[in-house]
Amino acid sequence: MQRMYSPWREVYMDSFKDEKHPKPEKGKSVFADIPPEQDEERYVLTRGEYCFAILNLYPYNCGHLMVIPYRQTPEFSDLDDKTMLEIMQISDLCMRALKITHKPQGFNFGANLGKVAGGSVDTHIHFHIVPRWEGDTNFMPVLGETKVLSNDLRRTYVQLKEAIDKLKSEQKAS
């Protein structure tokens, strides 16, 4: 098995060692209890009453984000109707913003339910939105098992946040 070392991930992992980003309490996921004052540094794009959208720090593609209910549960059936509706509304908002900022040709949208399904945070259901472009799988991931991402995460956050805020204000005005 080949290994590619990614020392930049250490910054994120080490961030749970300091007071600013304490390690989640036992039984809590990394998505639980992100205070609103940390939205920018944690890449939270928008918040609703029942869920929020956040950029994925380890994206499959540029603009990969997640929609996460505040209620921590591994089970889809534990989500109430209001939460499920808001997940769909925020997902739609994020996809519209991604169309403005990144112009994808399609999306993968879904959840990994359980560890065997690929869920790395399997105690807190979350929905992935992955922008896709024709030909975005090339020789690097296929032969080199390495994904090349050409967008800066901070710049992606700023672009998406601006687009989401604009779409939300247009929605309120109509």
Secondary structure, DSSP 8 states (H G I E B T S, - for coil): ------THHHHHHHGGGSSSS----TT--TTTT--GGGHHHHTEEEE-SSEEEEE-SS-SSTT-EEEEESS--S-GGGS-HHHHHHHHHHHHHHHHHHHHHT--SEEEEE---SGGGT-SSTTS--EEEEEE-TT-S-HHHHHS------S-HHHHHHHHHHHHHHHHHHHHH-
